[in-house]
Amino acid sequence: MAKLGLNLLLLLLSIALYMPGTADSAATRHSSTTDFIKASCRATRYPALCVQCLSGYASAIRQSQRQLAQTALSVSLSRARSATVFVSKMTKVKGIKHREYAAVKDCIENMGDSVDRLSRSVRELGHMGRTVGQDFMWHMSNVQTWVSAALTDESTCVDGFSGRAMDGNVKAAIKRRVVNVAQVTSNALALVNRFAARHQRAATATAKP
């Protein structure tokens, strides 16, 4: 009985000694990934927003350039979808002016196109696997083209509310929401471009005799 108690005590002691090390290791990995995200976000136009959007996904990103780009695209897609729903509700605002209503309808169409293109980008990057060479560049070109087009769609939506005749709560609310999506999409595009460039450089270096 005493031997059993001693064995149990030793087991509990070993667990207690192991757990702090595990916690320290996890904290170190998280800190390292956070530093990786911050360093990568410096390549974007809105670095503070980039860090804010991606820090919560550190455990999934680790230090993978591909996963960083994939996550950035997914965040952009999520915000674009949310903004599209928000804009759609603006058509039902009481007392909305005819020109505002027309601009809102155009914006809904633009944001729908943006969501479609970002969805394609997320799927394309996710299905690339370990493609290399010309196959890699072809897939990346698709992603870059679609994300650029999505950014144009978002900017077109905002431009539709330009002019003094559009001043009002509807314009302000939509512009605030869609501009945020455009900034997140801009950051995602920068990280996609960074991933593509780094992958290409690594492939070129490997191919050298």
C-alpha positions as CSV (number, residue, x, y, z in Angstrom):
1,M,0.0,0.0,0.0
2,A,2.9,2.3,0.9
3,K,4.6,1.4,-2.3
4,L,1.5,2.3,-4.3
5,G,1.2,5.6,-2.5
6,L,4.9,6.3,-3.3
7,N,4.4,5.5,-7.0
8,L,1.3,7.7,-7.2
9,L,3.3,10.6,-5.5
10,L,6.1,10.1,-8.0
11,L,3.6,10.1,-10.9
12,L,2.0,13.3,-9.8
13,L,5.4,14.9,-9.3
14,S,6.5,14.0,-12.8
15,I,3.3,15.5,-14.2
16,A,3.8,18.7,-12.2
17,L,7.4,18.9,-13.5
18,Y,6.4,18.2,-17.1
19,M,3.4,20.7,-17.4
20,P,5.4,23.9,-16.9
21,G,7.8,22.9,-19.6
22,T,4.9,22.2,-21.9
23,A,3.3,25.5,-21.2
24,D,6.6,27.3,-21.7
25,S,7.1,25.5,-25.0
26,A,3.6,26.4,-26.2
27,A,4.0,30.0,-25.1
28,T,7.3,30.2,-27.0
29,R,5.8,28.8,-30.2
30,H,2.9,31.3,-29.9
31,S,5.3,34.2,-29.4
32,S,7.4,33.0,-32.3
33,T,4.3,32.8,-34.6
34,T,3.1,36.2,-33.5
35,D,6.5,37.7,-34.4
36,F,6.3,35.9,-37.8
37,I,2.8,37.4,-38.4
38,K,4.0,40.9,-37.4
39,A,7.1,40.6,-39.7
40,S,4.9,39.4,-42.6
41,C,2.3,42.1,-42.1
42,R,5.0,44.8,-42.6
43,A,4.7,44.0,-46.3
44,T,1.1,45.1,-46.3
45,R,-0.5,48.5,-46.7
46,Y,-2.3,48.3,-43.4
47,P,0.1,46.4,-41.0
48,A,-1.8,47.1,-37.8
49,L,-5.1,45.9,-39.2
50,C,-3.2,42.9,-40.6
51,V,-1.8,41.9,-37.2
52,Q,-5.2,42.5,-35.6
53,C,-7.0,40.2,-38.1
54,L,-4.5,37.3,-38.1
55,S,-3.1,37.1,-34.5
56,G,-6.1,35.1,-33.4
57,Y,-5.2,32.4,-35.9
58,A,-1.5,32.0,-34.8
59,S,-2.0,28.4,-33.8
60,A,-3.2,27.5,-37.3
61,I,-0.7,29.7,-39.1
62,R,2.4,28.6,-37.2
63,Q,5.2,30.0,-39.5
64,S,3.8,28.9,-42.8
65,Q,3.7,31.5,-45.6
66,R,1.0,29.5,-47.4
67,Q,-1.2,29.2,-44.3
68,L,-0.7,32.9,-43.6
69,A,-1.9,33.8,-47.1
70,Q,-4.8,31.2,-46.9
71,T,-5.9,32.6,-43.5
72,A,-5.7,36.2,-44.8
73,L,-7.9,35.3,-47.7
74,S,-10.4,33.5,-45.5
75,V,-10.7,36.5,-43.2
76,S,-11.2,38.7,-46.2
77,L,-13.9,36.4,-47.5
78,S,-15.7,36.3,-44.2
79,R,-15.7,40.1,-43.9
80,A,-16.9,40.5,-47.5
81,R,-19.8,38.1,-46.8
82,S,-20.8,40.0,-43.7
83,A,-20.6,43.3,-45.5
84,T,-22.7,42.1,-48.3
85,V,-25.5,41.1,-45.9
86,F,-25.1,44.5,-44.2
87,V,-25.4,46.4,-47.5
88,S,-28.4,44.4,-48.5
89,K,-30.2,45.5,-45.4
90,M,-29.6,49.1,-46.4
91,T,-32.2,48.9,-49.2
92,K,-34.9,48.7,-46.5
93,V,-33.8,51.9,-44.7
94,K,-36.8,54.2,-44.3
95,G,-36.7,57.3,-46.4
96,I,-33.7,56.2,-48.5
97,K,-33.3,58.4,-51.6
98,H,-33.6,57.1,-55.1
99,R,-29.9,57.7,-56.0
100,E,-28.8,56.1,-52.7
101,Y,-31.1,53.1,-53.4
102,A,-29.6,52.7,-56.9
103,A,-26.0,52.9,-55.5
104,V,-26.8,50.4,-52.8
105,K,-28.2,47.9,-55.4
106,D,-25.0,48.4,-57.5
107,C,-22.9,47.9,-54.3
108,I,-24.7,44.6,-53.5
109,E,-23.8,43.3,-57.0
110,N,-20.2,44.4,-56.6
111,M,-19.9,42.8,-53.2
112,G,-21.5,39.6,-54.5
113,D,-18.8,39.5,-57.2
114,S,-16.1,40.2,-54.6
115,V,-17.4,37.3,-52.5
116,D,-17.4,35.0,-55.5
117,R,-13.8,35.8,-56.5
118,L,-12.5,35.6,-52.9
119,S,-14.2,32.2,-52.6
120,R,-12.5,31.0,-55.7
121,S,-9.2,32.3,-54.4
122,V,-9.5,30.4,-51.1
123,R,-10.4,27.2,-52.9
124,E,-7.6,27.6,-55.4
125,L,-4.9,28.2,-52.8
126,G,-6.3,25.4,-50.7
127,H,-6.2,22.8,-53.5
128,M,-2.7,23.7,-54.7
129,G,-1.0,21.2,-52.4
130,R,2.6,20.8,-53.3
131,T,2.5,22.0,-56.8
132,V,5.7,23.4,-58.2
133,G,7.1,25.2,-61.2
134,Q,4.8,26.3,-63.9
135,D,1.8,24.6,-62.2
136,F,2.4,26.6,-59.1
137,M,2.7,29.9,-60.9
138,W,-0.5,29.2,-63.0
139,H,-2.5,28.6,-59.8
140,M,-1.0,31.6,-58.1
141,S,-1.7,33.8,-61.1
142,N,-5.4,32.8,-60.8
143,V,-5.4,33.6,-57.1
144,Q,-3.7,37.0,-57.6
145,T,-6.1,37.9,-60.5
146,W,-9.2,37.0,-58.5
147,V,-8.1,38.9,-55.3
148,S,-7.2,41.9,-57.4
149,A,-10.6,41.8,-59.0
150,A,-12.3,41.5,-55.7
151,L,-10.5,44.6,-54.4
152,T,-11.7,46.5,-57.5
153,D,-15.2,45.4,-56.8
154,E,-15.0,46.7,-53.3
155,S,-13.6,50.0,-54.4
156,T,-16.2,50.3,-57.1
157,C,-18.9,49.9,-54.5
158,V,-17.5,52.8,-52.4
159,D,-17.0,55.0,-55.5
160,G,-20.7,54.6,-56.2
161,F,-21.5,56.8,-53.2
162,S,-19.2,59.7,-54.2
163,G,-20.7,63.2,-54.5
164,R,-22.5,65.5,-52.2
165,A,-25.9,64.2,-53.2
166,M,-24.9,60.9,-51.5
167,D,-24.0,62.4,-48.1
168,G,-26.0,60.7,-45.4
169,N,-26.2,57.9,-42.9
170,V,-26.6,55.2,-45.5
171,K,-23.4,56.3,-47.4
172,A,-21.4,56.6,-44.1
173,A,-22.5,53.2,-42.8
174,I,-21.8,51.4,-46.1
175,K,-18.5,53.2,-46.8
176,R,-17.2,52.4,-43.3
177,R,-18.0,48.7,-43.6
178,V,-16.8,48.2,-47.2
179,V,-13.6,50.3,-46.8
180,N,-12.6,47.9,-44.0
181,V,-13.2,44.9,-46.2
182,A,-11.1,46.6,-49.0
183,Q,-8.2,47.2,-46.6
184,V,-8.3,43.6,-45.4
185,T,-8.4,42.4,-49.0
186,S,-5.5,44.6,-49.9
187,N,-3.5,43.1,-47.1
188,A,-4.5,39.6,-48.2
189,L,-3.3,40.3,-51.7
190,A,0.0,41.6,-50.4
191,L,0.5,38.4,-48.4
192,V,-0.4,36.3,-51.4
193,N,2.1,38.1,-53.5
194,R,4.7,37.7,-50.8
195,F,4.1,34.0,-50.6
196,A,4.3,33.6,-54.4
197,A,7.6,35.6,-54.6
198,R,9.2,33.7,-51.8
199,H,8.1,30.4,-53.2
200,Q,9.5,31.3,-56.6
201,R,12.8,32.4,-55.1
202,A,13.1,29.2,-53.1
203,A,12.4,27.1,-56.2
204,T,15.0,29.0,-58.3
205,A,17.6,28.6,-55.6
206,T,16.9,24.8,-55.4
207,A,17.1,24.5,-59.2
208,K,20.6,26.0,-59.4
209,P,23.4,23.4,-59.8
